Amino acid sequence: MIPFLDLREASAELGPEMERAIERVVQSGRYILGPEVEAFEEEFAGYCGMRYCVGTGNGLDALTLLLRGFGIGVGDDVIVPSNTYIATWLAVSAVGAGVVPVEPDPVTYNLDPERVEAAIGPRTRAIVAVHLFGQRAAMETLGAIARRRGVALVADAAQAHGADLGGYSSAFSFYPSKNLGALGDGGAVVTDDGALAGRIRQLANYGAREKYLHEVRGVNSRLDPLQAAVLRVKLKHLDQWNLRRLRIAARYLDQLDGIPGLVLPGVDDGGDSVWHIFAVRHPQRDWLARRLREKGIGTMIHYPVPPHLSGAYRDAGFGRGSFPIAEEMAEEELSLPLHPHLTGKQVDEIIQSVCLAACPPAGAAA
Ligand SMILES: *Cc1c(COP(=O)(O)O)cnc(C)c1O
């Protein structure tokens, strides 16, 4: 059996190194913020090529605080992709702004700049691009549109640790299964804007810059020092682990090419990916997933229900058919196992199983 993902494999590779980091926090007596969080923030900012990093409790909070840091709120609209994890939308809703969903490019699954430009209205304050599945969104084109139209551009980089952020303020999640994952919840905002970083830091820590001086109505969303210590260990391995992902993706792209009905992920011109997820499409997705499960290969669907058809947005008035590309993705997308701890033999086995599974049984009508 090859599961979609078993997080114990990453922990096992880093065993003693991670245990030492955890023990260091236990011995330090600093269990909220403190030197471990500060060290991670500095290291992660440096890794991202940005000047500031502010840790948060999770990725949703990072994105919410980033939007609040820009002063976005009630009466404002924010452009979001129609196909993304629902957190992107929930962050916009959390600040009281309206979501304006825009359909993706059907090849890269990332925001289509032309549609973004067409969706900008008088209330639009920001665009949240998502580097979906690890593939960089078209930040240069989107950035030019954003500047021309006077709106902010930020990134939901929850699936893209290690991607080139192009200098745009970005929100990260360290949910355990992400490319850089903690042993629990965690998140961060990175930015080159010192004033923005300061506002986010204040908002995330009860609205106080100084203990007990609460100047704004903030929240409690801080990166846990234990998680910061774990993340510092894992950050050192991130490039190597992303390289392993890239090599597996290259094999999939090469060896799964040409299977009838199977659509492989499209990589944009000059676009690059840190391959958080290897998303294929197939018109009989559920059938294919079942056949793979019978062969012992675990898969997942990202995501079975698009945000606009989920109960959370029932009252928003987006009916079925509002965002056909996102709906088609929800019906056809299938994620194959792709993570740094897959062995070459397992990759062979997955490739062989997909080839066999995607072929209709002998004698069956096509
Ligand atoms: C994981 C994820 C988030 C949210 O992260 P949490 O840490 O779980 O809150 C946001 N956006 C995208 C695209 C994600 O994949």
The ligand as a Gaussian input file, in Angstrom:
#p B3LYP/6-31G(d) Opt

LIG

0 1
 C       -3.541000      25.226000       3.732000
 C       -4.061000      26.413000       3.040000
 C       -4.511000      27.548000       3.736000
 C       -4.784000      27.588000       5.198000
 O       -3.844000      27.183000       6.067000
 P       -4.174000      26.759000       7.568000
 O       -2.838000      26.812000       8.203000
 O       -4.767000      25.394000       7.520000
 O       -5.110000      27.769000       8.154000
 C       -4.846000      28.666000       3.006000
 N       -4.805000      28.674000       1.669000
 C       -4.421000      27.601000       0.967000
 C       -4.387000      27.686000      -0.519000
 C       -4.048000      26.423000       1.621000
 O       -3.677000      25.360000       0.904000

